[in-house]
Amino acid sequence: MTFAGVAHLTFARSEFQAQVPAWVPAPPDITVLASGVVEITLGGSLILLKDRRVIVGLLLAGFFVAIFPGNIAQWVHHRDAFGLNSDRARFIRLLFQPVLIAWALWSTGAWRVVREVVKGRTELPPGSSPR
């Protein structure tokens, strides 16, 4: 995550701009820079906030959900970036977004906690209840 965030701010900035949907109100470059800062923050949080991994996992999964429209826009508008220069390649990439979401939930323990909360067996960890 941290590497991807740095890529947003530096060498892959124009590549990421190809994924910004036209309906996003901010200019593509600002959107890419902001999402890069969010990725660096999430990556750093995964490393530093060991006692809050479930919360970070939920935030990370939410981030992957939030950026999914950008991947769809890249496919729908036939935008080349990151070597994805065919509709087939861009479509196949779409299939990996749910994998990233599941990875964020599973690797941080958030998947287990959410399942237990849904089943009514436990409460959310301290500091994670929505207010």
N, C-alpha and C positions, 0 to 999 in steps of 0.2 A: 504494500500500500504506500509506504513512504517513497519507494523508488518511483512508482507510478505518479505520485504527487509531484515529485521533483521533475519528472518528465513533462508534466503539464506546464510547469513553470519555465522549462528550458528547451531542450532539444526536440521534443515532440509536440510543441505547442500548436503548430499549424495542423498536424495530423488530428489532434483532438478537436480542433475547430470544425472539422468536417462532420463531427457527430452532434453538434449543437443544433437542435431543431429550430426551425424558423420562428416558431411561436414563442420561444423564450424571449422575454422582454429586454434582457440585457444584451449588449453586443457579444458576439461569440468569444472574442478574446477575454473579456471580463469574466464570462461564464467559465471558460477554461481555467483561468487563473484562480477563481474562487473555488472551483471543484478541486484544483490541485492543492490548495490550502486545506480543504476538508480532508482530502486523502492523506496528506502528511499528518494532520492532527489525528485521524483515525489510526494510522499506522503507528504513530508514537504512542497513542493510548493503548494499543494492543501490547506494546512492549512495557510501558511504564505502569499501567493501572491494572496490575495482576488481580487485585481484589475487586475490580469492577469489570471483569472480562465479560460477564453476561450482558451487562448494559452496553459495553462497547460492541459486542457481537450483534445485539439488536440494532444499534445505530448503524453498524456496517452493513447489515442486511438491508436496512432501510435505505441506505445510500445506494446500494446496488439496484434496488427497486427504482429509486428516483432517477438514476441515469439510464435505465433501460429504454425510455423513449428516444434517447439519443442514438442508441444502437438501431432502433427501429427506423429512425429518420435516415440514418446512413444507408440502410437497405432500401427503403422506399424511394429515396431521392437519388439512388445510384451513385453515392459519393465514395470515391476511392480514398482510402487511408489505411495505414498499417499493413499494406500489402493485400488488403481486401479489395481486389479489383474486378470482382465479378459478383453478380447478384447471388450466385450459389454460395460463394465464400462468405458474403455478408450475412446470408440467411443462416448458414451453419453457425456463425458466431452468435447469433441470437439464442441458439440452443444452449450455449454455455453460461448465459446469465443466470438461469435458475440453479446451475451448479455452483456458481459463486455465492449465491444467496444461501444455499444449503450449507456450503463450506463455512461461511461466516457464522451461521447458527450452530453448526455441529462442533467446529473447532474451539469455540469459546464456551461451550456448555449451555448456550442459550436455548438450543433445541430441546434439551432435556428439561430445563426449567420451565419453558413455555408449555411443554407437554404435561408436566406435573401441575402447573397452575390451571390449565384447562381441565384436567381431571379432578381438580379441587383438592389435591393431596398436599399442596404446599402454597406458601405465599411467595410473592416476588421478593428477591433479595433486597436488603436495606438500600435505599437510595434509588431504586428502580421503579417505584410505583409512579404512575403518571399523575400529575397534579395540574 
